[in-house]
Amino acid sequence: MSANGDVLRERFLATPLVTRHMMAATWVICLLNPIFGVDDLLVASPYDIIRKGQLWRLATSIAYVPGLINALIMSFVLYRLGSAWEQERGSIRILCYFLLAIVATNAGVCVLAILVAPLAPSVMSPAFLCGPGILSAFLVLITRSSQGYAGASVSILGLFTMPTLYFPLLLLAFFAMFGANPLESAASVGVGYAWSRGYLDPVVPSDDTLAAMESWPSMQGACRARGYVSVAAAGPTLPSTGPGAQGGTGAPGRDSVNDLIAQLRDHAFA
């Protein structure tokens, strides 16, 4: 038992810094929820953000964990995707990407709620809540990443083939089918598409900005911590996005959903 515990501990500590802390925070919040009702302070909803002016919820919903099943799913996704993306893009960059993704998504939800409210007033009620923000952020970033494969296609369970560019729409339908907030899922996919087309570039920190942030005195402890991936040490191997990028017809990693997810994991967005 001790040996197994040591192996698990080493595997956890070997996970990149931001991903590791997000996984730990997920379980801390999950355990505190039943006692202290932490989710009431973190969850995003158009009512709280627009009507009550609680703007912090635009960002804090990334820490919202509604239950054990969600904590398990969030931990798995963080471990499988988040750790690879952080290793490739750097710790401070991936943290900025997550925060930008969830803030933009929640802002999008509020805009959609205002537009939809005349037809569906319930979207502006206190009971209309967004889901776990970390999953919405991943949906944004998967959408953003998938747009790097223009001209490629993906086979859906061998039943039909669709262009990779539209794969996020399938994820949107999947999320909605399993009870995700439809406005939140639509906003996540919309933000991902907008990001891939450069509309968010003005607010995405540059390499120079991130490197300067790493030099701040307040950042030195984090930068020296085990698992921190600096901007300079990050090693992206990005897919080409030009019109001739796909080359032949048998490009690896683009003929099934599993292969596409593996490609998105191992070759992160620009």
Buried (B, 14 or more C-beta within 10 A) or exposed (E): EEEEEEEEEEEEEEBBBBBBBBBEBBBBBBBEBEEEEBBEEBBBBBBBBBEEEBBEBBBBBBBBBBEEEBBEBBBEBBBEBBBBBBBBBBBBBBBBBBBBBBBBBBBBBBBBBEEBBEEEEEBBBEEBBBBBBBBBBBBBBBBBBBBBBBBBBBBEEEEEEEEBBEBBBEBBEEBBEEEBBBBBBBBBBBBBBBBBEEEBEEEBBEEEBBBEBBEEEEBEEBBEEEBBBBBEEBEBEEBEEEEEBBEEEEBEBBBBBEBBBBBBBBBBBE
